[in-house]
Amino acid sequence: MKTFFEELFAYGFHCNQQLASIFERESTTIDTKSATLFSHILNAHQIWNNRILGRPMGCTVWETRPGTEFAEIDRNNYEVTLTVLDTIDLGNEIAYKTSGGQPFTNSVHDLLFHIVNHSTYHRGQLALLFRQNGIEPLVTDYIFYKR
């Protein structure tokens, strides 16, 4: 299972780094909604990593980050996730509170899969926003990455 997650997070890192490059290259063309959405992807990943590690959230879920920091934030998220995979049992249960303060408990496995699924979902939304704004969207299908 660890290897599976390492592959999924490598795929996400690859896609996000390419997106970060587009945000830098197309900084005058990118709309605010796209920047907010990519910030949200990165923020959520950071928040879930920190919940797993028992750390403060570090940001809010809809906080807008500067586009010039996207690649670095993503790299840090990826490295922290690799540390989680190396040091924490995937079956461990993590108690946490939502941004609204509601308590829940889930396994590390479930939380990591949520990060992957959440990011993939929103990258699809970014593809649509890019196309609507005249920017060629990335092909971020997993199978294209594996080819």
C-alpha positions as CSV (number, residue, x, y, z in Angstrom):
1,M,0.0,0.0,0.0
2,K,2.9,2.4,0.8
3,T,4.3,1.9,-2.7
4,F,0.9,2.6,-4.2
5,F,0.6,5.9,-2.3
6,E,4.2,6.9,-3.2
7,E,3.2,6.5,-6.9
8,L,0.0,8.5,-6.5
9,F,1.7,11.3,-4.8
10,A,4.6,11.3,-7.3
11,Y,1.9,11.7,-10.0
12,G,0.2,14.5,-8.1
13,F,3.5,16.2,-7.6
14,H,4.3,16.0,-11.3
15,C,1.0,17.5,-12.3
16,N,1.1,20.2,-9.7
17,Q,4.6,21.2,-10.6
18,Q,3.6,21.6,-14.2
19,L,0.6,23.6,-13.1
20,A,2.8,25.9,-11.0
21,S,4.9,26.5,-14.1
22,I,1.8,27.5,-16.1
23,F,0.7,29.9,-13.3
24,E,4.1,31.6,-13.5
25,R,4.3,31.6,-17.3
26,E,0.7,32.8,-17.7
27,S,0.5,35.1,-14.7
28,T,-1.1,37.9,-16.7
29,T,-3.7,35.5,-18.3
30,I,-4.7,33.4,-15.3
31,D,-7.9,34.4,-13.7
32,T,-8.4,34.9,-9.9
33,K,-10.7,31.9,-9.7
34,S,-8.0,29.6,-11.0
35,A,-5.4,31.0,-8.7
36,T,-7.8,30.6,-5.7
37,L,-8.6,27.0,-6.8
38,F,-4.9,26.0,-7.1
39,S,-4.2,27.6,-3.7
40,H,-7.0,25.5,-2.3
41,I,-5.5,22.3,-3.7
42,L,-2.2,23.1,-2.1
43,N,-3.7,24.4,1.2
44,A,-5.8,21.3,1.6
45,H,-2.8,19.0,1.1
46,Q,-0.9,21.0,3.7
47,I,-3.7,21.0,6.2
48,W,-4.3,17.2,5.9
49,N,-0.5,16.5,6.2
50,N,-0.5,18.7,9.4
51,R,-3.6,16.9,10.8
52,I,-1.9,13.5,10.3
53,L,1.2,14.8,12.1
54,G,-0.8,16.5,14.9
55,R,0.5,20.0,13.9
56,P,-1.4,23.3,13.5
57,M,-3.1,23.7,10.1
58,G,-0.6,26.3,8.9
59,C,-3.1,28.0,6.6
60,T,-6.8,28.2,5.9
61,V,-8.4,26.1,3.3
62,W,-9.4,29.0,0.9
63,E,-6.4,31.2,1.6
64,T,-5.0,32.6,-1.7
65,R,-1.3,32.1,-2.0
66,P,1.0,34.0,-4.4
67,G,1.5,32.2,-7.7
68,T,5.3,32.6,-7.3
69,E,5.1,30.3,-4.3
70,F,3.0,27.5,-5.8
71,A,5.9,25.2,-6.8
72,E,7.6,25.6,-3.4
73,I,4.5,24.9,-1.4
74,D,3.7,21.9,-3.5
75,R,7.3,20.6,-3.1
76,N,7.0,21.0,0.7
77,N,3.7,19.2,0.7
78,Y,5.1,16.3,-1.3
79,E,8.2,16.0,0.9
80,V,6.0,16.0,4.1
81,T,3.7,13.4,2.6
82,L,6.7,11.1,1.8
83,T,7.8,11.5,5.5
84,V,4.3,10.5,6.6
85,L,4.5,7.4,4.4
86,D,7.9,6.5,5.8
87,T,7.1,7.1,9.5
88,I,3.4,6.5,10.1
89,D,1.4,3.3,9.9
90,L,-1.3,3.7,7.3
91,G,-3.8,2.0,9.6
92,N,-3.4,4.5,12.4
93,E,-6.5,6.4,13.3
94,I,-6.2,10.2,13.3
95,A,-8.6,12.3,15.4
96,Y,-9.0,15.8,14.0
97,K,-11.4,18.7,13.7
98,T,-12.7,20.1,10.5
99,S,-12.2,23.8,9.7
100,G,-15.7,24.3,11.3
101,G,-14.6,22.5,14.5
102,Q,-16.5,19.2,14.0
103,P,-14.5,16.2,15.3
104,F,-13.8,13.1,13.2
105,T,-11.5,10.1,13.2
106,N,-10.2,8.5,10.0
107,S,-7.3,6.2,9.1
108,V,-4.1,7.7,7.6
109,H,-4.9,5.5,4.6
110,D,-8.3,7.2,4.1
111,L,-6.8,10.7,4.7
112,L,-4.1,10.2,2.1
113,F,-6.5,8.9,-0.4
114,H,-8.7,11.9,0.2
115,I,-5.7,14.2,-0.6
116,V,-5.1,12.4,-3.9
117,N,-8.8,12.4,-4.9
118,H,-9.4,16.0,-3.8
119,S,-6.5,17.2,-5.8
120,T,-7.5,15.3,-8.9
121,Y,-11.0,16.6,-8.7
122,H,-9.9,20.2,-8.6
123,R,-7.2,19.8,-11.3
124,G,-10.1,18.8,-13.6
125,Q,-11.9,22.1,-12.6
126,L,-8.7,24.0,-13.4
127,A,-8.6,22.4,-16.9
128,L,-12.0,23.8,-17.6
129,L,-11.2,27.2,-16.3
130,F,-7.9,27.3,-18.3
131,R,-9.8,26.4,-21.5
132,Q,-12.4,29.1,-20.8
133,N,-9.6,31.6,-20.4
134,G,-7.7,30.6,-23.6
135,I,-5.0,28.6,-21.9
136,E,-4.3,25.1,-23.1
137,P,-5.0,22.8,-20.1
138,L,-2.6,20.1,-19.0
139,V,-3.4,16.5,-19.7
140,T,-3.4,15.2,-16.1
141,D,-4.9,11.7,-16.6
142,Y,-3.0,9.2,-14.5
143,I,-2.5,6.8,-17.4
144,F,-0.8,9.5,-19.4
145,Y,1.6,10.0,-16.5
146,K,2.3,6.3,-16.3
147,R,3.0,6.1,-20.0
